[in-house]
Amino acid sequence: MTSNVDQTFRASSPTQEHAFRGGPRITAIETLIPHDIMGGLLMLRLHTDGGTVGGEPLIGHGETYYVPQAVAATLHDWMSRRLLGADATAIESHWRFLYERGTAFGVRGCELRAISAIDLALWDILGQLTQKPIWKLLGGPVRDAIPVYNSCGGPSYGRRPYSSEGPSEPPSSGWPGHGDLGRPGPLEDNYNSVHHPGDLAEELLAEGYTAMKLWSLDRIYKNTGGHRVSWTDLEEGLQPFRAIRDRVGLKMEVMLDGHGFFTLPAALRIAEAMRELKPLWLEDVIRPDCVDTIADFRDRAGVPIAVSEMLVSREEYRLILQRRAADYAMIDPTWVGGISETRRAAELAQAFNIPALMHDCTGPLTLFAGLHVTASCANVTYQETVRAHIKTLYPMMIDEPPTVVKGHIALPTRPGLGVRLLDELFTPDHPGYRITRLQ
């Protein structure tokens, strides 16, 4: 790597010198793909020359999900030119620079995921410097606690399959968007949502959850495809919802996630059958490829429609909102561009009087990023959680997993994100480890 002066010159222009004048400076970009925990996750740590604050080293923590090898390469081989030696508090400047440079070759894939992870880490650094949780820096609290619902994934959802010899090689199943069917056992919420839905609803109510999201049509799609759904298949797929209504009535809000598997005629049949079950929303029953078709579906569905974490730019949300294609706008903080862009998208939805939702079915920092936005943005209605992840996977990655009490998570109180990735994960001998330093 070149000298600091050359590094600044290569990464910037005279109009960008402000991003290199202040500090603390970013001194290293460190990434880890935790193959042995969640093989699709990319963990990021941004090191600085800021020493310690409050007894902790000033390191920013971030993450994103899917194509982690491509994201790591983007961070180390390209975005490091901008970040190393730069002011870690120039959050918006770095966001705009990287986003605008990325648009030269299409920014909505691994580039935007990389920006998302960076943005989380920079906000984390700013919070640590000011000794405030991020939600205070975003405008302060708009609620006392954050309402959550349980998305019915299990302990193995998103996790690399295990054998008696330990972590397996790359899994043969688990394509993005295909919900894990699970197996019998504790916290196997996807399995139980299909095979014991009434029991699961009662269990969740006893834990304080009052809303749950099911993926009960995934297996119908896998067996028959998404262009046509027979009434027999549909009845099988919706039987869990009927069992929940029979057992607990309207005490539990229910939602259906279709994972974008169905075309318009099948989606309309699903919506027709769901009406009597009074869902809080239907999510991604139809893939968000064509805004006009989604708007048509919403007009004809007769139930509220959520659209969804599959959108990964503010422009896509603008089109959905302007075409009146959604009743809820769901946002994933580590896909759409980090805390910065999540807040902007949520406020854009608020201008249309459409509530926002925070997505998390992946890593722990995605959840914490959503908590900070929800804590400070009145337009956010729910934060998604997977209780199986909170209880089994997140303790393997972060120092203080959240706790759900009466269907809510308390506002984070520690500075920054309020949580740190475990130091022991970032070992140079790990096959998914990489670090690039300022020379």
ABEGO torsion letter per residue (X at the ends): XBBAAAAAAAABBAAAAAAAABOBBBABBBBBBBAAABAABBBBBBBBAAEBBGGBBBBBBBBBBEGAAAAAAAAAAAAAAAABGBBAABAAAAAAAAAAAAAAAEAABAAAAAAAAAAAAAAAAAAAAAGBBAAAAAGEBABABBBBBBBBBBAABGBBBBBAAEBBBBBABGBBGBBBAEBBEBGBAAAAAAABAAAAAAAAAAAGBABBBBAAAAAAAAAAEAABBBAAAAAAAAAAAAAAAAAAEAABBBBBBAGGABBAAAAAAAAAAAAAAGBABBBGABBBABAAAAAAAAAAAGBBBBOBAABABAAAAAAAAAAGABABBBBBAAAAGEAAAAAAAAAAAAAAGBBBBBBBABBAAAAAAAAAAAAABAABABBBBBAAAAAAAAAAABABBBBBBGGBBBBBABBEAGBBBBAAABBAABAABBBBBBX
